[in-house]
Amino acid sequence: MVSVGILALQGDFLEHAEILKELNATPVYIKKHSDLEKVDALIIPGGESTTIGKLIEYKNLGPHIQRFVDEGKPVMGTCAGAIILAKEVRDRVVGITNQFTLKLMDISILRNAFGRQRESFETTLWIDSLGEVRAAFIRAPAILNAWNNAKIIGYVEHPAIGKAGAAAIQNNMLALTFHPEITQEKKVYSYFLNLIKK
């Protein structure tokens, strides 16, 4: 049975654990770098990206997550977790931000792209290799572009901002701007688990 770490510093990590159990994977809450040694993959959940970033920095988890990725182990970031993976973060008001991120994926991401909490929505979108996916966007970011071998693999149509990147992949890393745990979209988790090298 595979073990999947869920970064449990802040955010909605409990919901991810329930879905992993249903898919016969063992969830492990990651609170310190030594916890990473126990797992085959890592999920960085949604929450508040600046808070999660500060806690990663405070606990010196960054270099250990970098090593985890270098070892070929998969990492998935959802919503705020996608921001944490991005090389470049933009804000609708201030432009490029200087908030802490792991800078692991060659993507540029826009925080709160669709507006505030009241502009949250659910929709169905198409993701390459996955097909139709039910997705919840809550104060969600949007992937603006990808470079090198990072690739946007899913888009969402939105009346306010048009076509926006909702999913990107680069090597063993997956960034999703939505919350698959809220819609209990097991297809996403199965895809992620298949990235684990047997």
MINULUM-171429 format. One line per 4 residues: number of its first residue (from 1); for each residue y, x, z of N, C-alpha, C, CB. Coordinates in steps of 0.02 Angstrom, whole numbers, padded with zeros to 5 digits, always signed. Glycine has a CB too. Layout:
N
NUM) Y:X:Z:Y:X:Z:Y:X:Z:Y:X:Z  ...;
//
This chain:
198
1) -00060:+00042:+00000:+00000:+00000:+00000:+00062:+00044:+00000:+00000:-00048:+00061  +00111:+00027:-00043:+00172:+00067:-00046:+00220:+00048:+00010:+00206:+00058:-00115  +00259:+00097:+00031:+00310:+00086:+00082:+00378:+00091:+00049:+00304:+00137:+00141  +00420:+00041:+00062:+00487:+00039:+00032:+00539:+00041:+00088:+00497:-00023:-00013;
5) +00582:+00091:+00087:+00635:+00096:+00136:+00692:+00049:+00118:+00661:+00167:+00141  +00722:+00020:+00169:+00782:-00021:+00160:+00835:+00008:+00206:+00769:-00098:+00176  +00889:+00033:+00176:+00943:+00062:+00216:+00969:+00009:+00264:+01000:+00091:+00171  +00962:+00020:+00328:+00976:-00032:+00378:+01035:-00013:+00422:+00914:-00046:+00422;
9) +01090:+00007:+00391:+01150:+00026:+00428:+01197:-00033:+00435:+01186:+00084:+00393  +01200:-00075:+00384:+01244:-00133:+00383:+01223:-00174:+00322:+01321:-00114:+00380  +01233:-00240:+00325:+01218:-00281:+00267:+01155:-00322:+00275:+01212:-00237:+00206  +01131:-00350:+00219:+01077:-00399:+00221:+01008:-00368:+00207:+01091:-00455:+00170;
13) +00988:-00323:+00250:+00925:-00288:+00239:+00863:-00329:+00257:+00924:-00224:+00279  +00870:-00378:+00303:+00812:-00417:+00325:+00782:-00458:+00269:+00831:-00462:+00382  +00825:-00487:+00226:+00801:-00530:+00171:+00759:-00491:+00121:+00861:-00562:+00136  +00778:-00429:+00107:+00738:-00387:+00062:+00668:-00376:+00091:+00773:-00318:+00051;
17) +00664:-00366:+00156:+00600:-00351:+00188:+00551:-00409:+00178:+00610:-00338:+00263  +00574:-00470:+00184:+00530:-00528:+00177:+00499:-00531:+00108:+00569:-00593:+00191  +00538:-00518:+00056:+00512:-00520:-00012:+00462:-00463:-00023:+00569:-00516:-00064  +00478:-00404:+00002:+00432:-00347:-00005:+00364:-00363:+00026:+00461:-00284:+00026;
21) +00365:-00395:+00084:+00301:-00413:+00117:+00260:-00460:+00073:+00315:-00446:+00186  +00295:-00508:+00041:+00260:-00556:-00003:+00228:-00520:-00062:+00309:-00609:-00027  +00256:-00463:-00082:+00229:-00424:-00138:+00183:-00368:-00115:+00287:-00395:-00180  +00160:-00373:-00053:+00112:-00324:-00024:+00139:-00253:-00020:+00049:-00324:-00064;
25) +00204:-00247:-00011:+00235:-00182:+00003:+00257:-00182:+00076:+00296:-00168:-00046  +00256:-00123:+00106:+00276:-00117:+00176:+00349:-00098:+00181:+00231:-00065:+00212  +00392:-00142:+00210:+00462:-00124:+00219:+00471:-00078:+00279:+00505:-00187:+00226  +00514:-00028:+00272:+00530:+00018:+00326:+00606:+00022:+00331:+00497:+00090:+00315;
29) +00633:+00008:+00390:+00706:+00011:+00398:+00728:+00083:+00406:+00729:-00032:+00459  +00775:+00104:+00364:+00799:+00173:+00363:+00865:+00176:+00402:+00809:+00199:+00290  +00863:+00213:+00458:+00924:+00222:+00498:+00944:+00295:+00506:+00914:+00191:+00567  +00896:+00339:+00493:+00910:+00411:+00497:+00871:+00447:+00442:+00892:+00441:+00568;
33) +00891:+00508:+00426:+00863:+00541:+00367:+00788:+00553:+00372:+00898:+00606:+00355  +00762:+00564:+00433:+00690:+00576:+00439:+00649:+00514:+00420:+00674:+00597:+00511  +00680:+00455:+00423:+00644:+00394:+00403:+00626:+00395:+00329:+00687:+00332:+00418  +00665:+00431:+00289:+00652:+00434:+00216:+00585:+00467:+00200:+00708:+00472:+00181;
37) +00561:+00509:+00246:+00498:+00544:+00234:+00438:+00495:+00234:+00487:+00597:+00287  +00448:+00435:+00261:+00394:+00387:+00268:+00387:+00339:+00210:+00403:+00348:+00331  +00433:+00344:+00160:+00434:+00291:+00108:+00429:+00318:+00037:+00498:+00252:+00115  +00408:+00273:-00008:+00398:+00290:-00079:+00457:+00270:-00122:+00335:+00257:-00105;
41) +00500:+00226:-00096:+00558:+00201:-00134:+00611:+00179:-00083:+00538:+00142:-00182  +00672:+00168:-00107:+00727:+00150:-00062:+00770:+00095:-00092:+00770:+00212:-00046  +00788:+00046:-00051:+00836:-00005:-00070:+00900:+00004:-00029:+00807:-00078:-00060  +00957:+00007:-00063:+01022:+00007:-00029:+01050:-00063:-00038:+01072:+00063:-00059;
45) +01052:-00102:+00016:+01067:-00173:+00010:+01142:-00188:+00003:+01040:-00210:+00069  +01156:-00253:-00009:+01225:-00276:-00010:+01253:-00276:+00061:+01229:-00346:-00040  +01317:-00284:+00065:+01353:-00282:+00129:+01425:-00265:+00114:+01321:-00231:+00179  +01454:-00221:+00153:+01523:-00199:+00142:+01520:-00126:+00120:+01568:-00209:+00206;
49) +01537:-00113:+00058:+01525:-00046:+00029:+01562:+00010:+00066:+01544:-00045:-00043  +01624:-00002:+00088:+01660:+00052:+00123:+01627:+00067:+00190:+01734:+00033:+00132  +01604:+00015:+00224:+01570:+00025:+00289:+01504:+00061:+00280:+01558:-00043:+00324  +01464:+00039:+00231:+01400:+00072:+00217:+01412:+00145:+00199:+01361:+00036:+00160;
53) +01462:+00158:+00157:+01477:+00226:+00137:+01497:+00270:+00196:+01533:+00226:+00087  +01539:+00243:+00241:+01559:+00281:+00300:+01500:+00297:+00345:+01612:+00243:+00340  +01454:+00249:+00351:+01395:+00260:+00394:+01347:+00310:+00363:+01359:+00193:+00407  +01340:+00309:+00297:+01298:+00359:+00262:+01327:+00429:+00275:+01294:+00345:+00186;
57) +01394:+00433:+00269:+01429:+00497:+00280:+01421:+00520:+00353:+01503:+00491:+00261  +01433:+00474:+00399:+01429:+00489:+00471:+01360:+00514:+00490:+01448:+00427:+00512  +01308:+00482:+00462:+01239:+00501:+00479:+01212:+00556:+00434:+01194:+00440:+00474  +01254:+00583:+00390:+01235:+00637:+00344:+01172:+00620:+00304:+01224:+00701:+00384;
61) +01169:+00558:+00280:+01112:+00536:+00241:+01117:+00555:+00167:+01103:+00461:+00247  +01178:+00568:+00143:+01190:+00581:+00072:+01145:+00634:+00042:+01260:+00601:+00062  +01143:+00695:+00070:+01101:+00748:+00040:+01027:+00730:+00041:+01112:+00813:+00078  +01006:+00691:+00090:+00935:+00673:+00095:+00917:+00619:+00044:+00920:+00648:+00167;
65) +00964:+00573:+00031:+00951:+00523:-00022:+00952:+00558:-00090:+01005:+00466:-00020  +00997:+00607:-00099:+00999:+00647:-00161:+00931:+00681:-00172:+01056:+00700:-00158  +00904:+00712:-00121:+00839:+00746:-00126:+00784:+00695:-00143:+00822:+00783:-00060  +00787:+00637:-00112:+00740:+00583:-00124:+00739:+00565:-00199:+00759:+00520:-00081;
69) +00799:+00558:-00228:+00805:+00543:-00299:+00779:+00601:-00341:+00878:+00527:-00318  +00796:+00662:-00322:+00774:+00722:-00359:+00697:+00728:-00360:+00804:+00785:-00328  +00665:+00701:-00308:+00592:+00702:-00305:+00560:+00648:-00349:+00569:+00693:-00232  +00602:+00609:-00383:+00577:+00558:-00428:+00562:+00492:-00396:+00516:+00583:-00460;
73) +00583:+00483:-00333:+00571:+00420:-00299:+00625:+00369:-00318:+00569:+00431:-00221  +00605:+00307:-00330:+00653:+00257:-00354:+00701:+00233:-00299:+00617:+00198:-00382  +00763:+00219:-00321:+00814:+00191:-00277:+00845:+00131:-00313:+00869:+00245:-00258  +00852:+00075:-00277:+00885:+00016:-00303:+00944:-00001:-00259:+00836:-00044:-00309;
77) +01003:-00009:-00289:+01062:-00031:-00252:+01081:-00101:-00274:+01121:+00017:-00262  +01089:-00147:-00226:+01109:-00216:-00243:+01179:-00229:-00217:+01058:-00267:-00214  +01222:-00257:-00260:+01291:-00274:-00244:+01328:-00213:-00215:+01294:-00333:-00193  +01342:-00211:-00150:+01375:-00153:-00121:+01334:-00090:-00131:+01388:-00164:-00046;
81) +01268:-00097:-00132:+01223:-00040:-00144:+01233:-00010:-00212:+01151:-00061:-00135  +01249:-00052:-00262:+01264:-00027:-00330:+01328:+00015:-00329:+01270:-00085:-00380  +01377:-00008:-00290:+01439:+00030:-00282:+01424:+00099:-00252:+01490:-00009:-00238  +01382:+00100:-00201:+01364:+00162:-00166:+01331:+00212:-00214:+01317:+00148:-00107;
85) +01294:+00188:-00264:+01261:+00233:-00312:+01308:+00260:-00366:+01204:+00196:-00345  +01365:+00226:-00378:+01408:+00241:-00436:+01447:+00306:-00430:+01455:+00184:-00446  +01457:+00338:-00488:+01500:+00398:-00491:+01573:+00380:-00484:+01488:+00435:-00557  +01592:+00321:-00511:+01663:+00302:-00511:+01670:+00230:-00488:+01695:+00312:-00581;
89) +01716:+00219:-00441:+01729:+00151:-00415:+01802:+00134:-00427:+01711:+00146:-00339  +01812:+00076:-00456:+01880:+00051:-00469:+01892:-00013:-00429:+01891:+00038:-00544  +01955:-00025:-00416:+01976:-00086:-00382:+02026:-00121:-00428:+02007:-00071:-00311  +02025:-00188:-00428:+02070:-00225:-00473:+02143:-00212:-00458:+02056:-00300:-00468;
93) +02159:-00194:-00396:+02229:-00184:-00377:+02248:-00111:-00380:+02241:-00211:-00306  +02209:-00067:-00348:+02229:+00003:-00340:+02202:+00050:-00393:+02208:+00028:-00273  +02158:+00026:-00437:+02129:+00070:-00488:+02071:+00110:-00458:+02182:+00118:-00516  +02066:+00175:-00477:+02010:+00216:-00452:+02019:+00226:-00377:+02008:+00286:-00488;
97) +01965:+00214:-00340:+01967:+00221:-00267:+01939:+00289:-00246:+01928:+00164:-00232  +01953:+00307:-00184:+01925:+00370:-00159:+01873:+00355:-00105:+01980:+00416:-00130  +01844:+00294:-00106:+01793:+00279:-00055:+01731:+00321:-00066:+01775:+00204:-00057  +01694:+00333:-00012:+01634:+00373:-00015:+01580:+00337:-00055:+01608:+00390:+00055;
101) +01550:+00371:-00104:+01489:+00347:-00136:+01442:+00407:-00144:+01504:+00314:-00206  +01380:+00393:-00161:+01331:+00447:-00170:+01340:+00482:-00238:+01260:+00419:-00164  +01374:+00449:-00285:+01387:+00478:-00352:+01323:+00498:-00387:+01434:+00539:-00346  +01272:+00456:-00382:+01207:+00472:-00411:+01198:+00444:-00481:+01152:+00447:-00366;
105) +01231:+00388:-00496:+01223:+00357:-00562:+01287:+00364:-00603:+01205:+00282:-00554  +01277:+00378:-00668:+01334:+00387:-00714:+01359:+00319:-00736:+01313:+00430:-00775  +01388:+00283:-00688:+01417:+00217:-00703:+01485:+00211:-00669:+01369:+00160:-00679  +01528:+00171:-00701:+01592:+00153:-00671:+01587:+00080:-00651:+01652:+00166:-00721;
109) +01609:+00065:-00591:+01599:-00003:-00564:+01665:-00029:-00536:+01545:-00003:-00509  +01677:-00094:-00545:+01738:-00126:-00522:+01722:-00170:-00462:+01771:-00169:-00579  +01752:-00154:-00405:+01740:-00194:-00343:+01769:-00264:-00350:+01771:-00158:-00282  +01737:-00312:-00317:+01762:-00381:-00314:+01785:-00405:-00383:+01820:-00387:-00264;
113) +01745:-00391:-00434:+01765:-00405:-00503:+01778:-00479:-00516:+01713:-00380:-00551  +01741:-00521:-00482:+01744:-00593:-00496:+01789:-00631:-00446:+01675:-00623:-00495  +01820:-00595:-00400:+01863:-00627:-00351:+01833:-00626:-00281:+01877:-00698:-00371  +01860:-00668:-00238:+01841:-00668:-00168:+01779:-00711:-00155:+01898:-00694:-00125;
117) +01764:-00721:-00091:+01704:-00759:-00070:+01700:-00827:-00104:+01705:-00767:+00006  +01756:-00863:-00108:+01754:-00931:-00136:+01738:-00931:-00211:+01821:-00966:-00124  +01745:-00874:-00244:+01727:-00869:-00315:+01654:-00848:-00326:+01774:-00820:-00351  +01615:-00847:-00272:+01545:-00829:-00278:+01509:-00882:-00320:+01511:-00823:-00207;
121) +01455:-00861:-00353:+01419:-00908:-00397:+01347:-00884:-00408:+01455:-00915:-00465  +01306:-00931:-00431:+01237:-00916:-00451:+01231:-00931:-00525:+01185:-00956:-00410  +01191:-00891:-00560:+01181:-00903:-00632:+01115:-00871:-00653:+01240:-00876:-00674  +01096:-00885:-00714:+01037:-00852:-00744:+01062:-00803:-00796:+00988:-00904:-00776;
125) +01035:-00742:-00795:+01055:-00692:-00845:+00993:-00658:-00872:+01104:-00641:-00814  +01002:-00622:-00926:+00948:-00587:-00959:+00953:-00512:-00942:+00949:-00598:-01036  +00897:-00484:-00920:+00894:-00412:-00906:+00838:-00383:-00949:+00883:-00397:-00830  +00854:-00329:-00986:+00803:-00296:-01028:+00743:-00278:-00985:+00832:-00232:-01061;
129) +00683:-00288:-01012:+00619:-00274:-00979:+00601:-00325:-00925:+00620:-00205:-00949  +00647:-00369:-00908:+00633:-00419:-00856:+00637:-00490:-00882:+00682:-00411:-00799  +00679:-00501:-00932:+00690:-00569:-00957:+00741:-00606:-00915:+00625:-00608:-00958  +00733:-00672:-00909:+00781:-00712:-00871:+00773:-00701:-00796:+00771:-00787:-00887;
133) +00830:-00693:-00763:+00832:-00680:-00692:+00884:-00726:-00660:+00849:-00604:-00677  +00866:-00756:-00605:+00913:-00797:-00567:+00950:-00751:-00519:+00877:-00855:-00527  +01017:-00754:-00521:+01057:-00705:-00484:+01114:-00737:-00446:+01085:-00652:-00532  +01125:-00713:-00385:+01181:-00736:-00344:+01234:-00681:-00341:+01157:-00755:-00271;
137) +01295:-00698:-00360:+01351:-00651:-00360:+01398:-00670:-00304:+01388:-00651:-00429  +01403:-00628:-00253:+01444:-00642:-00194:+01494:-00585:-00185:+01400:-00651:-00130  +01558:-00599:-00197:+01609:-00545:-00197:+01583:-00485:-00236:+01629:-00525:-00124  +01553:-00500:-00293:+01513:-00449:-00328:+01556:-00402:-00370:+01464:-00484:-00374;
141) +01531:-00341:-00378:+01562:-00294:-00425:+01538:-00307:-00496:+01547:-00220:-00404  +01566:-00272:-00544:+01542:-00273:-00613:+01537:-00201:-00637:+01590:-00315:-00660  +01486:-00187:-00677:+01478:-00120:-00706:+01520:-00118:-00769:+01402:-00104:-00722  +01569:-00073:-00770:+01616:-00069:-00826:+01588:-00029:-00884:+01682:-00037:-00803;
145) +01558:+00028:-00869:+01526:+00068:-00922:+01475:+00116:-00892:+01579:+00107:-00962  +01435:+00145:-00937:+01383:+00192:-00917:+01384:+00249:-00967:+01312:+00157:-00915  +01366:+00309:-00945:+01366:+00367:-00990:+01306:+00411:-00975:+01432:+00407:-00982  +01300:+00465:-01014:+01240:+00507:-01014:+01180:+00462:-01025:+01234:+00548:-00946;
149) +01128:+00467:-00983:+01069:+00425:-00996:+01068:+00362:-00953:+01006:+00465:-00984  +01123:+00346:-00921:+01128:+00281:-00886:+01139:+00227:-00938:+01186:+00281:-00832  +01110:+00169:-00927:+01113:+00115:-00977:+01123:+00048:-00942:+01050:+00114:-01021  +01170:+00009:-00967:+01178:-00059:-00942:+01124:-00102:-00974:+01250:-00088:-00958;
153) +01083:-00135:-00933:+01026:-00173:-00959:+01032:-00248:-00948:+00962:-00148:-00926  +01088:-00270:-00918:+01098:-00341:-00907:+01172:-00357:-00900:+01060:-00365:-00845  +01191:-00414:-00928:+01261:-00435:-00926:+01265:-00507:-00900:+01294:-00431:-00996  +01322:-00523:-00871:+01336:-00592:-00851:+01400:-00614:-00886:+01343:-00598:-00773;
157) +01400:-00676:-00910:+01460:-00705:-00940:+01499:-00741:-00886:+01442:-00754:-00999  +01564:-00726:-00881:+01605:-00756:-00829:+01670:-00781:-00859:+01618:-00707:-00771  +01691:-00843:-00843:+01751:-00871:-00875:+01814:-00829:-00862:+01763:-00940:-00850  +01819:-00797:-00805:+01880:-00759:-00788:+01882:-00690:-00821:+01887:-00752:-00713;
161) +01825:-00656:-00824:+01827:-00586:-00849:+01784:-00575:-00911:+01804:-00540:-00794  +01750:-00626:-00936:+01710:-00618:-00996:+01643:-00587:-00981:+01747:-00576:-01047  +01619:-00544:-01027:+01553:-00513:-01021:+01558:-00453:-00975:+01526:-00492:-01091  +01517:-00454:-00922:+01521:-00400:-00871:+01452:-00372:-00858:+01552:-00426:-00806;
165) +01448:-00306:-00850:+01384:-00274:-00834:+01359:-00295:-00765:+01391:-00198:-00837  +01295:-00316:-00762:+01266:-00339:-00700:+01206:-00298:-00677:+01245:-00411:-00707  +01179:-00257:-00723:+01121:-00215:-00705:+01123:-00151:-00747:+01054:-00253:-00716  +01106:-00095:-00716:+01103:-00031:-00751:+01045:+00009:-00725:+01170:+00008:-00744;
169) +01018:+00051:-00769:+00963:+00095:-00749:+00978:+00166:-00771:+00895:+00070:-00779  +00957:+00214:-00731:+00962:+00285:-00749:+00904:+00320:-00715:+01031:+00316:-00728  +00858:+00345:-00756:+00798:+00378:-00730:+00763:+00331:-00681:+00816:+00446:-00695  +00760:+00351:-00617:+00725:+00312:-00566:+00772:+00271:-00523:+00684:+00359:-00521;
173) +00834:+00259:-00548:+00883:+00221:-00508:+00903:+00157:-00544:+00946:+00264:-00495  +00908:+00104:-00504:+00925:+00038:-00530:+00985:+00011:-00490:+00864:-00011:-00525  +01038:-00008:-00526:+01097:-00037:-00494:+01104:-00109:-00516:+01162:+00004:-00511  +01107:-00155:-00468:+01115:-00226:-00481:+01178:-00250:-00445:+01052:-00267:-00458;
177) +01221:-00286:-00480:+01283:-00308:-00448:+01274:-00374:-00411:+01338:-00315:-00500  +01214:-00402:-00415:+01200:-00467:-00383:+01151:-00458:-00325:+01171:-00516:-00435  +01133:-00514:-00294:+01088:-00514:-00236:+01021:-00546:-00255:+01120:-00552:-00176  +00970:-00508:-00275:+00906:-00538:-00292:+00869:-00567:-00232:+00862:-00487:-00326;
181) +00888:-00543:-00172:+00854:-00568:-00112:+00876:-00639:-00095:+00869:-00521:-00052  +00936:-00659:-00116:+00960:-00727:-00101:+00924:-00778:-00144:+01036:-00731:-00111  +00915:-00761:-00208:+00879:-00807:-00253:+00803:-00796:-00250:+00904:-00798:-00325  +00782:-00748:-00210:+00711:-00730:-00202:+00680:-00716:-00271:+00673:-00786:-00166;
185) +00715:-00676:-00310:+00694:-00660:-00378:+00643:-00603:-00376:+00755:-00641:-00422  +00580:-00622:-00367:+00526:-00572:-00358:+00516:-00528:-00419:+00461:-00607:-00341  +00534:-00554:-00477:+00528:-00516:-00540:+00565:-00449:-00534:+00556:-00557:-00599  +00624:-00450:-00502:+00664:-00389:-00493:+00627:-00339:-00450:+00733:-00406:-00462;
189) +00597:-00363:-00396:+00562:-00319:-00348:+00498:-00291:-00380:+00545:-00357:-00284  +00463:-00332:-00418:+00402:-00308:-00452:+00420:-00252:-00501:+00367:-00366:-00489  +00475:-00261:-00538:+00498:-00210:-00585:+00515:-00146:-00547:+00560:-00235:-00624  +00550:-00152:-00492:+00569:-00094:-00451:+00507:-00059:-00424:+00615:-00115:-00393;
193) +00459:-00097:-00398:+00398:-00067:-00371:+00359:-00030:-00425:+00354:-00121:-00339  +00363:-00054:-00487:+00329:-00020:-00542:+00360:+00047:-00560:+00328:-00065:-00603  +00421:+00060:-00536:+00452:+00125:-00548:+00422:+00180:-00503:+00528:+00121:-00535  +00385:+00159:-00452:+00355:+00208:-00406:+00299:+00244:-00444:+00327:+00174:-00341;
197) +00302:+00310:-00444:+00250:+00349:-00479:+00185:+00344:-00441:+00272:+00423:-00486  +00135:+00324:-00477:+00069:+00315:-00446:+00038:+00383:-00431:+00022:+00273:-00492;
//
